[in-house]
Amino acid sequence: MSRKRYTVEAIVRMLREAEVELSMGMTVKQVSRKLGINEQTYYRWRKEYGGLRTN
């Protein structure tokens, strides 16, 4: 299986989408499946890129 590489902007956009979905009652497992990433990847991205915002 090939590895996908995401830009910082794409990661921040996905994290914002995940925040919206989580606020609507979805679980992290459901959100990560919808985004096409691993649950651990979500937590790692949130730790690393959680405070960033795009213009």
CNS distance restraints for C-alpha pairs under 8 A (distance, minus, plus):
assign (resid   6 and name CA) (resid  10 and name CA) 6.02 0.50 0.50
assign (resid   6 and name CA) (resid  11 and name CA) 6.37 0.50 0.50
assign (resid   7 and name CA) (resid  11 and name CA) 6.30 0.50 0.50
assign (resid   8 and name CA) (resid  12 and name CA) 6.21 0.50 0.50
assign (resid   8 and name CA) (resid  49 and name CA) 7.96 0.50 0.50
assign (resid   9 and name CA) (resid  13 and name CA) 6.12 0.50 0.50
assign (resid   9 and name CA) (resid  54 and name CA) 6.62 0.50 0.50
assign (resid  10 and name CA) (resid  14 and name CA) 6.12 0.50 0.50
assign (resid  11 and name CA) (resid  15 and name CA) 6.16 0.50 0.50
assign (resid  11 and name CA) (resid  45 and name CA) 7.30 0.50 0.50
assign (resid  11 and name CA) (resid  49 and name CA) 7.62 0.50 0.50
assign (resid  12 and name CA) (resid  16 and name CA) 6.24 0.50 0.50
assign (resid  12 and name CA) (resid  49 and name CA) 6.62 0.50 0.50
assign (resid  12 and name CA) (resid  50 and name CA) 7.42 0.50 0.50
assign (resid  12 and name CA) (resid  52 and name CA) 6.86 0.50 0.50
assign (resid  12 and name CA) (resid  53 and name CA) 6.84 0.50 0.50
assign (resid  12 and name CA) (resid  54 and name CA) 7.26 0.50 0.50
assign (resid  13 and name CA) (resid  17 and name CA) 6.28 0.50 0.50
assign (resid  14 and name CA) (resid  18 and name CA) 6.09 0.50 0.50
assign (resid  14 and name CA) (resid  35 and name CA) 7.17 0.50 0.50
assign (resid  15 and name CA) (resid  19 and name CA) 6.23 0.50 0.50
assign (resid  15 and name CA) (resid  42 and name CA) 7.75 0.50 0.50
assign (resid  15 and name CA) (resid  45 and name CA) 7.78 0.50 0.50
assign (resid  15 and name CA) (resid  46 and name CA) 6.95 0.50 0.50
assign (resid  15 and name CA) (resid  50 and name CA) 7.37 0.50 0.50
assign (resid  16 and name CA) (resid  20 and name CA) 6.50 0.50 0.50
assign (resid  17 and name CA) (resid  21 and name CA) 6.34 0.50 0.50
assign (resid  18 and name CA) (resid  22 and name CA) 6.00 0.50 0.50
assign (resid  18 and name CA) (resid  31 and name CA) 6.08 0.50 0.50
assign (resid  18 and name CA) (resid  32 and name CA) 7.79 0.50 0.50
assign (resid  19 and name CA) (resid  23 and name CA) 6.13 0.50 0.50
assign (resid  20 and name CA) (resid  24 and name CA) 6.45 0.50 0.50
assign (resid  21 and name CA) (resid  25 and name CA) 6.76 0.50 0.50
assign (resid  21 and name CA) (resid  26 and name CA) 5.80 0.50 0.50
assign (resid  21 and name CA) (resid  31 and name CA) 6.72 0.50 0.50
assign (resid  22 and name CA) (resid  26 and name CA) 4.90 0.50 0.50
assign (resid  22 and name CA) (resid  27 and name CA) 6.22 0.50 0.50
assign (resid  22 and name CA) (resid  28 and name CA) 7.00 0.50 0.50
assign (resid  22 and name CA) (resid  31 and name CA) 7.29 0.50 0.50
assign (resid  26 and name CA) (resid  30 and name CA) 6.23 0.50 0.50
assign (resid  26 and name CA) (resid  31 and name CA) 6.57 0.50 0.50
assign (resid  27 and name CA) (resid  31 and name CA) 6.24 0.50 0.50
assign (resid  28 and name CA) (resid  32 and name CA) 5.96 0.50 0.50
assign (resid  28 and name CA) (resid  39 and name CA) 6.86 0.50 0.50
assign (resid  29 and name CA) (resid  33 and name CA) 6.17 0.50 0.50
assign (resid  29 and name CA) (resid  39 and name CA) 6.01 0.50 0.50
assign (resid  30 and name CA) (resid  34 and name CA) 6.19 0.50 0.50
assign (resid  31 and name CA) (resid  35 and name CA) 6.22 0.50 0.50
assign (resid  32 and name CA) (resid  36 and name CA) 6.04 0.50 0.50
assign (resid  32 and name CA) (resid  37 and name CA) 5.27 0.50 0.50
assign (resid  32 and name CA) (resid  38 and name CA) 5.99 0.50 0.50
assign (resid  32 and name CA) (resid  39 and name CA) 5.53 0.50 0.50
assign (resid  32 and name CA) (resid  42 and name CA) 6.62 0.50 0.50
assign (resid  33 and name CA) (resid  37 and name CA) 6.12 0.50 0.50
assign (resid  33 and name CA) (resid  38 and name CA) 7.10 0.50 0.50
assign (resid  33 and name CA) (resid  39 and name CA) 7.80 0.50 0.50
assign (resid  37 and name CA) (resid  41 and name CA) 6.40 0.50 0.50
assign (resid  37 and name CA) (resid  42 and name CA) 7.02 0.50 0.50
assign (resid  38 and name CA) (resid  42 and name CA) 6.53 0.50 0.50
assign (resid  39 and name CA) (resid  43 and name CA) 6.65 0.50 0.50
assign (resid  40 and name CA) (resid  44 and name CA) 6.18 0.50 0.50
assign (resid  41 and name CA) (resid  45 and name CA) 5.97 0.50 0.50
assign (resid  42 and name CA) (resid  46 and name CA) 6.03 0.50 0.50
assign (resid  43 and name CA) (resid  47 and name CA) 6.17 0.50 0.50
assign (resid  44 and name CA) (resid  48 and name CA) 6.19 0.50 0.50
assign (resid  45 and name CA) (resid  49 and name CA) 5.46 0.50 0.50
assign (resid  45 and name CA) (resid  50 and name CA) 6.88 0.50 0.50
assign (resid  46 and name CA) (resid  50 and name CA) 4.42 0.50 0.50
